[in-house]
Structure formats: C-alpha cells, structure tokens
Amino acid sequence: MLLPQGIEKHRNLSTSFTRFDQLLQQQAESRFSGYIKLTFWEYEGVLVMDMGRMIEAYSEEDGARLTNDKAVVRLMEKAEEKDGTIEVFALNSEVALALAYGIQAQQYKDEQELGNYTLGQIFDMLERESVTGYVDMKFSGAKGQGTVFYLEGIPAEAVIVSNSGKLASGDTVFQKFQSIGEMIQPGVNVFRTKNPTPLVEEDVFLIPWQHQNYLAFWKELIDYLSALVNDQFRKNRFQGIFSKVSAELADYYPFLSPQSGVVKLDDETFFVRRLLHNATFIQGMVIAINRVLKSIPMWRARRINLNKISEDVLQLANRYEIELSQLDPQKLVGQVFRGIKV
C-alpha cells in the first residue's frame, strides 16, 4: 500500500528537536486531516487524523506490524527517541478516512484469482461489490507500482510511484491506471475492510491537552486518598509510599517510573506529560494505589468507610463530568480497595 501524496506541511523534522506530542496537539487544534509519518532505521509509523482526531495508525518494526491503539502507543513511545524523522501531509477528509480504513484491510483477492481480469474489470467489480479497502498494482518494466483507495466501491484516491521514486496522485492517476489497464495487465492484489471502524480517541486514550477535566479528577482523587492514608498514619506518608511502589512497578508500567515516567506526582502536582493508553493508565494507577492502601495496618484500615468513599468518588466524577467510557467510578473504588478488609 502506497501512502497518498497529500500536501506537504512538514518534512524532515527531527525527533531530536521536535516534541511529537506538541506537534500532535497543534494538528488537533487546527482540525488537521491527513497523516503524520515517523521514520527511523528499520521503523515506520503512520498516524492518520481526520478533523483533528486520531482515527487509525500503524507501526512496523522488526517484521512486526501493529495497528489501531497499540500502534498509536508504540508510535508515541518511539517519537521520544533521537534521530528519527517526522513528516506531515494534509489530505482531504475523505482520503484520510480511506487511508485509515485501508490500514485495517485484509487480503481479499490475490494475483492468481485476478490474473484473467483486466484492470478495468477489477475496478468495475470493486464498484459493484461496494468494496472499502484498496488495490495494489505492480507494473512490469519501469512503470513502478500503484494503489487505489476505495470507500464503498467509489475510488477515493489513486497513487503511483515510478521505479525512480517519483510519486503522483489524484484523479489523473486513476484515469492513467484505466488507460494502462487496457494495454498492460499488472499484478493486482485487492485488500478489503469488511467492518471499517475508526478509532475513537476520547474513549481509548488519556490525551493531556484535551482531557483537563479527567486529569483534574485524578488529581483530586489522589488528594482525597492521600488525606485518607495520611490520616491513618497520622503523618504524611502517601507520597513516599507511592513513589516507592511506582519504582517497583516501572518495569510493567514505565509511565509510573519516578525517574523517566511521563506521570509525575508529588505533594503539589499531578501531571501527565504525553498521551497514554487510558485502560493501561488506569490499571497501573489502581495497582499502585492499592499497594499504598495495603501498607496501612489492618486495625487502622478498618476505620475506613467504603460506602462513603464510593459516594464521594461518584460525586467527584459527576462534578468533573467523567464519562463511563473513560472511567467507571464505582468499579474504580472496588479495584483500589480490592483485598483490603474494611
């Protein structure tokens, strides 16, 4: 699959000098449609956006390919390394969506099945079957290769690259494919997305520059639990215990590392430096807080009124308008106090 040519917005930005999270925030605020490409030696990642929202991604390295939320997380991690290259290309919304759905596609028909069909007949078949996905073509000689992206049987974008690396895209390229197909039979593979589903970023990720209410909820929740722990010990112990526990969990939840993690917690602040996978964030925080609470001697922990805590946390979540798709406050309380007899 060739990437659409698009309109070049940034080229050859270095990860050594460019904050990827800031770049992503700028694209979100400008309601950008297109893709951001991240390249290292033997690594390529592409993040597709539509109207400022992340809708799909892929990440390829060492022969492994990730897509969807896992690809976004890996791409964000990789972007913090030095000596990578970032490129940004704008697309219209329809082409961005076609690219996103193309990333989700699986092989539908191969060269052997399509060997007796002309290129025009293949295009007609995709239209009749309302295919969403893409067609990959390899032309003999020095004519290079091409890709046509489809949305419900309608060609959304066509891309061609010559053997010399020259790239072109647009309606004229699709027309060229049709005319070439009358004279030459390229090698053709069709990839189809049966149930195209864009990534819903607000349900999947903790995005610091968008989820201020969500972060404010976590800050107040931590302050609430910190006061609970400190009251049990009769002195300020929460922060010290949390730092120790976070260091112990850092191998499994690197974002908690007191030295290099992207989550920073002290007596005054709670700060998340870059995008995180929300379910993983919640899981790591729950385990850390649970271990802190388990450090309270049992006879003191029995003074805790779990019903009141549940009511308080629910009120807190309602005040910050936390969606259940982000976090279930009642479930959170149950997980945080799991294994603690109160």
C-alpha positions, 0 to 999 in steps of 0.5 A: 500500500502506497501512502497518498501524496497529500500536501506537504506541511512538514518534512524532515523534522527531527525527533531530536528537536521536535516534541511529537506530542506538541506537534500532535496537539497543534494538528488537533487544534487546527482540525488537521486531516491527513497523516503524520509519518515517523521514520527511523532505521528499520521503523515506520509509523503512520498516524492518520487524523481526520478533523483533528482526531486520531482515527487509525495508525500503524507501526512496523518494526522488526517484521512486526506490524501493529495497528489501531491503539497499540500502534498509536502507543508504540508510535508515541513511545518511539517519537521520544527517541533521537534521530528519527524523522517526522513528516506531515501531509494534509489530505482531504477528509475523505482520503484520510478516512480511506487511508485509515480504513485501508490500514485495517484491510485484509487480503481479499483477492490475490494475483492468481484469482485476478490474473484473467481480469483486466484492470478495468474489470477489477475496478468495475467489480470493486464498484459493484461489490461496494468494496472499502479497502484498496488495490495494489498494482505492480507494473512490469518494466519501469512503470513502478507500482500503484494503489487505489483507495476505495470507500464503498466501491467509489475510488477515493484516491489513486497513487503511483510511484515510478521505479525512480521514486517519483510519486503522483496522485489524484484523479489523473492517476486513476484515469492513467491506471484505466488507460494502462489497464487496457494495454498492460495487465499488472499484478493486482492484489485487492485488500478489503475492510469488511467492518471499517471502524475508526478509532475513537480517541476520547474513549481509548486514550488519556490525551493531556491537552484535551482531557483537563477535566479527567486529569483534574479528577485524578488529581483530586482523587489522589488528594482525597486518598492521600488525606485518607492514608495520611490520616491513618498514619497520622503523618504524611506518608502517601507520597513516599509510599507511592513513589516507592511502589511506582519504582517497583512497578516501572518495569510493567508500567514505565509511565509510573517510573519516578525517574523517566515516567511521563506521570509525575506526582508529588505533594503539589502536582499531578501531571501527565506529560504525553498521551497514554493508553487510558485502560493501561493508565488506569490499571497501573494507577489502581495497582499502585494505589492499592499497594499504598492502601495495603501498607496501612495496618489492618486495625487502622484500615478498618476505620475506613468507610467504603460506602462513603468513599464510593459516594464521594468518588461518584460525586467527584466524577459527576462534578468533573463530568467523567464519562463511563467510557473513560472511567467507571467510578464505582468499579474504580473504588472496588479495584483500589480497595480490592483485598483490603478488609474494611 
